[in-house]
C-alpha cells in the first residue's frame, strides 16, 4: 500500500499549494469516531469533516442507499430529466426545518452556493439590494460569499475586489461584549443598519445562529429573536445560515430551534448527506416561488446519489435520535472541558451547544487572543492521535465537532488526549 510519505510527495507535484490539510497522513478508512490512515495509525475524530459526518463517515444506511442509486443511474440533471429523490429531499427539508408555514426547497452543491442563492432569492423577492451580515461571520469562498465573510486570512486575502452592497454590523459575542444582553446587542446592530444602510434598502439579514469559523460564538439569549422581530417589521428577509449548525449538530435539528426562531430562508449543507456534496435553500413558499422559472438551478444540484444519501442520513438521524446523542456528548464534554479550564488560565471560555463546542484561549488574566497556544494544543492532540481543528477571527479557538455516532469509549479516549495536551 502507498505510504503517507509517498502520497505527500505525489501531492506536492499534483495538487495546488493553496489547498491545505490539517494533518499530513492520508486516510484509508473511517467510521464511528475513528479515522485510520494508510499505515494503520488511528485518530479519534473531533472534526467530522468540519461538521459533515454527523452520521459517521460510513453510515450503513447511507452506504446502502448510495450503492443502490449508483446501480440505477448517476446523473440526468434534474433540470433536464427530473427524478423522485430530489422531490423527496425537498419534502423532508420542508417538514423538518423550523416553522409550520408552507415551504419550498431548492438543491445545490455546496454551502457557499446555497448562501449565494438565498441572497438571489431575497433580492428578487424584495427588489432591494443590500445584505446585512455580522462581525466574525463565515459564509463561503466564492466572490459573493467572501464579501459576506468577515475574516481576511486565509479566506479573502488578495482575492478582491468583492461583490458590493454588503454591510457588516456587530455580532453578539458575550465573552467580548462587555456584558451586553442579547436585546442590547441586537439594538446596537439594528441602529447601525437603520442609520447607515436604511431598512428600506435591505433585502436580507444573514446570520449564523451559532457562528462557525468565527469561533463558535453563541450569541446572548434574546439576540436572534430581537433580530427576527425587527426583520419582520422591516420587510427584511431573515436568512439563517445553518450550514455548520444543522442536522442535529447542536442538540436540536437546527440551532434556530433553541430559541424558537423561525427564519424566512435557511441555508443547509455539510451534515445533510453523510459526506456527499449537497446543499439546499429552504424557505417560505412565497419567497422561494417569487423567482422566475429557470432562475434557480445548476448542473449537479440535487445529484441523485447525493439525494439518496441525504434521505438515508435523515432517516438515520431520526432512528438513532442523533439530536439526543448531541445533547449527551455536550454533557460529557462540557464537564471535562470545564475541569481543564479550572486549572488552565489560558481558557477564557468554554462554549457551544450539543456536539459543537469550543474553548477560547487567551493570555492569562486578559482577553488578548493567544493563537499560538491554540495551535500548540491542537498539534499536541494530532501527535497523540486526536484530530482537532482551530478557528476564530483571532485563530485562538479550539473547536470540537465529533461525529454524533461516536462511541462513549472513543469520546472518553479523545478527551483524555485533549486533557494531556493542555499539560
C-alpha positions in Angstrom: 0.0 0.0 0.0 1.2 3.5 -0.8 2.5 5.3 2.3 1.5 8.8 3.5 5.0 10.0 2.8 4.8 8.8 -0.8 1.3 10.3 -1.2 2.6 13.6 0.2 5.3 13.7 -2.5 2.8 13.0 -5.2 0.5 15.7 -3.8 3.3 18.3 -4.0 3.7 17.6 -7.7 0.0 17.5 -8.5 -2.2 19.5 -6.0 -2.3 23.3 -5.9 -0.3 24.6 -2.9 -3.3 26.7 -1.8 -5.2 23.6 -0.8 -4.2 22.9 2.8 -4.8 19.9 5.1 -4.8 19.7 8.9 -2.7 16.5 9.1 -0.1 15.1 6.7 -1.3 11.5 6.9 -3.6 10.0 4.3 -6.9 8.3 5.2 -7.5 4.7 4.3 -10.9 4.2 6.1 -13.1 5.8 8.7 -16.2 5.1 10.7 -17.8 5.9 14.0 -15.5 8.2 15.7 -12.2 6.9 14.3 -10.1 7.7 11.2 -7.4 5.2 10.1 -4.6 6.2 7.8 -2.8 4.1 5.1 -0.2 2.9 7.6 -2.8 1.8 10.1 -2.4 4.7 12.5 -5.6 5.9 14.1 -7.1 9.2 15.2 -10.1 9.9 17.4 -12.2 12.2 15.2 -13.2 15.5 16.8 -13.6 17.2 13.4 -16.2 15.1 11.5 -15.0 16.6 8.2 -15.9 20.0 9.6 -19.4 19.0 10.8 -20.2 16.9 7.7 -20.0 13.4 9.1 -22.8 13.8 11.6 -24.0 10.2 11.0 -20.4 9.0 10.6 -18.1 8.5 7.7 -19.6 5.2 6.5 -23.1 5.1 7.9 -24.7 1.8 6.9 -28.0 3.3 5.6 -26.0 5.8 3.6 -23.7 3.2 2.1 -26.5 1.0 1.0 -28.6 3.9 -0.4 -25.6 5.1 -2.4 -24.8 1.6 -3.8 -28.5 1.2 -4.9 -28.6 4.6 -6.6 -25.3 4.1 -8.4 -26.7 0.9 -10.0 -29.8 2.7 -11.2 -28.3 6.0 -12.6 -25.7 8.5 -11.5 -26.9 11.7 -13.2 -29.5 13.1 -15.5 -29.6 16.7 -14.3 -32.9 17.5 -12.5 -33.4 20.5 -14.8 -33.4 18.1 -17.8 -34.9 14.9 -16.6 -36.2 15.0 -13.0 -36.4 12.2 -10.5 -38.2 11.4 -7.3 -35.3 11.6 -4.8 -34.9 15.3 -5.4 -38.5 15.9 -4.6 -38.3 13.6 -1.6 -35.3 15.5 -0.1 -37.2 18.8 -0.6 -40.3 17.3 1.2 -38.1 16.2 4.1 -36.4 19.6 4.4 -39.8 21.4 4.3 -41.0 19.2 7.1 -38.0 19.3 9.5 -36.9 23.0 9.2 -38.3 25.5 11.7 -41.8 26.8 11.2 -45.2 25.3 10.2 -45.7 27.6 7.2 -45.8 26.4 3.6 -42.3 26.0 2.3 -40.4 25.2 -0.8 -36.8 24.0 -1.3 -34.1 24.1 -4.0 -31.0 21.9 -4.0 -27.4 22.9 -4.8 -23.9 21.6 -4.3 -22.2 23.5 -1.5 -22.8 25.8 1.4 -21.5 28.8 -0.5 -23.8 28.1 -3.4 -26.7 27.8 -1.0 -25.9 31.2 0.5 -25.5 32.8 -2.9 -28.9 31.5 -3.9 -30.5 32.7 -0.7 -29.2 36.2 -1.5 -30.5 35.9 -5.0 -33.9 34.9 -3.8 -34.1 37.6 -1.2 -33.1 40.3 -3.6 -35.5 39.1 -6.3 -38.4 38.8 -3.9 -37.9 42.2 -2.2 -36.5 44.2 -5.1 -33.9 45.6 -2.6 -30.1 45.4 -3.0 -28.5 45.4 0.5 -27.4 42.4 2.5 -26.6 42.7 6.2 -24.0 40.4 7.8 -22.1 40.2 11.1 -18.6 40.5 12.5 -16.8 37.2 12.7 -19.2 35.7 10.1 -18.2 32.9 7.6 -20.4 32.2 4.6 -18.1 30.7 2.0 -15.2 31.2 -0.5 -16.9 32.3 -3.7 -16.7 36.0 -4.7 -20.1 36.9 -3.1 -19.6 34.8 -0.1 -16.1 36.1 0.5 -17.7 39.5 0.7 -20.1 38.2 3.2 -17.3 36.5 5.2 -15.5 38.7 7.8 -12.1 37.1 8.1 -9.3 38.1 5.7 -6.7 35.4 6.1 -6.9 32.8 4.6 -10.3 33.3 3.1 -10.2 36.8 1.4 -6.6 37.8 1.2 -5.8 39.3 -2.2 -8.9 37.8 -3.8 -10.8 41.0 -4.2 -12.5 43.1 -5.4 -15.6 41.7 -3.9 -19.3 42.0 -4.5 -21.0 45.2 -3.3 -24.0 46.1 -1.2 -22.7 44.1 1.7 -22.9 45.8 5.2 -21.4 44.4 8.4 -22.6 45.0 11.9 -21.5 43.8 15.4 -22.3 40.3 16.5 -23.4 39.4 20.0 -20.1 37.9 21.4 -20.7 37.5 25.1 -17.1 37.0 26.1 -16.1 40.3 24.4 -19.3 42.3 24.6 -18.7 44.0 28.0 -21.8 42.5 29.4 -24.3 43.4 26.7 -27.5 41.5 26.8 -28.9 39.8 23.7 -31.5 42.6 23.3 -28.9 45.3 23.8 -26.6 43.7 21.3 -29.4 43.4 18.8 -30.4 47.1 19.3 -26.8 48.1 18.6 -26.8 46.2 15.3 -30.2 47.4 14.3 -29.3 51.0 14.9 -26.3 50.7 12.6 -28.4 49.2 9.9 -31.1 51.9 10.1 -28.6 54.8 10.2 -26.0 53.6 7.8 -28.0 51.4 5.3 -31.7 52.2 5.7 -34.1 49.3 6.5 -36.0 50.0 3.3 -32.9 49.1 1.3 -32.2 45.8 3.0 -33.1 42.6 1.1 -31.7 40.2 3.7 -30.2 39.9 7.1 -27.9 36.8 7.0 -26.7 35.2 10.2 -25.2 32.0 11.6 -27.3 31.2 14.7 -24.0 29.9 16.2 -21.0 31.2 14.3 -18.7 28.6 12.9 -15.3 29.7 11.5 -15.7 32.9 13.5 -15.1 31.0 16.7 -18.3 29.0 17.7 -19.7 32.2 19.1 -23.1 31.6 20.7 -25.0 34.9 20.8 -26.6 36.0 24.1 -30.1 34.9 24.7 -32.6 37.2 23.0 -30.3 38.4 20.3 -31.7 36.2 17.5 -35.4 36.7 18.4 -34.9 40.5 18.5 -33.3 40.5 15.1 -36.1 38.2 13.8 -38.7 40.6 15.1 -37.0 43.6 13.5 -36.7 41.9 10.2 -40.4 41.0 10.1 -41.4 44.6 10.9 -39.0 46.0 8.3 -39.9 43.6 5.5 -36.3 42.2 5.5 -35.8 38.5 4.7 -34.3 36.8 7.7 -31.8 34.2 6.5 -30.4 31.6 8.9 -27.1 30.1 7.7 -27.3 26.6 9.4 -24.7 25.0 7.2 -22.5 24.1 10.1 -25.1 24.0 12.8 -27.8 22.0 11.1 -28.9 18.3 11.2 -28.8 17.6 15.0 -25.3 19.1 15.5 -26.3 21.4 18.3 -28.7 19.1 20.1 -31.8 20.2 18.1 -32.5 19.6 14.4 -31.4 23.2 13.8 -29.8 25.8 16.0 -32.7 28.2 15.5 -34.8 25.8 17.4 -33.1 26.6 20.7 -34.9 30.0 20.8 -37.9 29.1 18.6 -36.6 31.4 15.9 -38.3 30.8 12.5 -36.2 32.1 9.6 -37.7 33.1 6.3 -34.9 31.2 4.4 -32.5 28.7 5.8 -29.3 27.6 4.1 -28.2 24.0 4.6 -25.2 21.8 3.6 -22.4 19.9 5.5 -24.3 17.3 7.6 -27.2 16.9 5.1 -26.0 13.9 3.1 -23.5 11.8 5.1 -20.4 13.2 3.4 -21.7 13.6 -0.2 -21.9 17.1 -1.7 -25.4 18.5 -1.3 -26.8 21.8 -0.2 -30.2 23.5 -0.1 -32.2 26.6 0.5 -35.5 26.1 2.2 -38.0 28.8 2.9 -41.3 30.5 2.8 -43.2 29.4 -0.3 -44.0 33.0 -1.4 -40.3 33.9 -1.3 -39.0 30.7 -3.0 -41.6 30.8 -5.7 -41.0 34.5 -6.4 -38.1 33.6 -8.7 -39.0 33.0 -12.3 -38.7 29.5 -13.8 -35.1 28.8 -14.7 -33.7 31.4 -12.3 -32.5 28.7 -9.8 -30.6 25.6 -10.5 -27.2 24.2 -11.6 -26.0 21.1 -13.5 -25.2 19.0 -10.4 -27.6 20.5 -7.9 -29.5 17.7 -6.2 -27.5 14.9 -7.8 -29.4 11.6 -7.4 -26.6 9.9 -5.5 -26.3 12.8 -3.0 -30.1 12.8 -2.7 -30.2 9.1 -1.9 -27.5 9.7 0.8 -29.5 12.6 2.2 -32.6 10.6 2.6 -30.7 7.8 4.3 -28.9 10.3 6.6 -32.1 12.0 7.7 -33.6 8.5 8.4 -30.5 7.6 10.4 -30.8 10.8 12.4 -34.4 10.0 13.3 -33.8 6.3 14.1 -30.7 6.9 16.3 -32.0 10.1 17.8 -28.8 12.0 16.9 -30.2 15.2 18.4 -30.3 13.4 21.7 -26.8 12.0 21.1 -25.5 15.5 20.6 -27.0 16.5 23.9 -25.3 13.6 25.7 -22.0 14.5 24.0 -22.4 18.0 25.3 -23.0 16.8 28.9 -19.8 14.7 28.9 -17.6 17.1 27.0 -18.6 20.3 28.8 -17.9 18.8 32.2 -14.5 17.7 31.1 -13.6 21.0 29.4 -14.6 23.0 32.4 -12.4 20.8 34.6 -9.5 21.6 32.2 -10.4 25.3 32.3 -10.3 25.4 36.1 -6.6 24.5 36.0 -5.5 26.3 32.8 -5.9 30.1 33.0 -5.4 30.3 29.2 -9.0 29.1 28.7 -11.2 32.2 28.8 -14.4 30.4 28.0 -16.0 27.0 27.3 -18.9 27.5 24.9 -21.2 25.9 22.3 -24.2 23.6 22.1 -24.6 19.9 21.6 -21.6 18.5 19.7 -20.5 21.9 18.5 -18.2 23.0 21.4 -15.1 25.2 21.8 -12.6 26.8 24.1 -11.2 30.2 23.5 -7.5 30.6 24.5 -6.1 34.0 25.7 -3.1 35.3 27.5 -3.8 34.6 31.2 -5.6 37.3 33.1 -6.6 39.2 29.8 -8.8 38.8 26.8 -5.8 39.1 24.5 -6.1 36.2 22.0 -3.4 33.5 22.1 -3.4 31.8 18.7 0.0 30.2 19.4 -1.4 28.3 22.4 -4.4 27.1 20.3 -2.1 25.9 17.6 0.3 24.2 20.1 -2.5 22.3 21.9 -4.0 21.2 18.6 -0.6 20.0 17.3 -0.1 18.0 20.6 -3.6 16.4 20.0 -2.6 15.4 16.5 0.6 13.9 17.6 -1.2 11.8 20.2 -4.0 10.6 17.9 -6.8 13.2 18.3 -8.0 15.2 15.3 -8.9 18.7 16.3 -9.4 22.0 14.5 -8.8 25.6 15.3 -11.0 28.6 14.3 -11.9 32.1 15.3 -11.3 35.5 13.9 -8.1 35.6 16.0 -7.2 32.0 15.4 -7.3 31.3 19.1 -10.3 28.9 19.4 -10.1 25.1 19.6 -13.3 23.7 18.3 -14.7 20.2 18.7 -17.1 18.5 16.3 -17.2 14.8 16.9 -19.5 12.6 14.8 -22.8 12.2 16.5 -22.4 8.4 16.4 -19.1 8.5 18.3 -18.9 5.8 21.0 -18.6 6.5 24.7 -15.2 4.9 24.6 -13.9 6.9 21.7 -15.2 10.1 23.2 -13.5 9.3 26.6 -10.2 8.5 24.9 -10.3 11.7 22.9 -11.0 13.8 26.0 -8.1 12.0 27.7 -5.8 13.0 24.9 -7.1 16.6 24.9 -6.6 16.8 28.7 -3.0 15.7 28.4 -2.4 18.1 25.5 -3.2 21.0 27.8 -0.5 19.7 30.2 
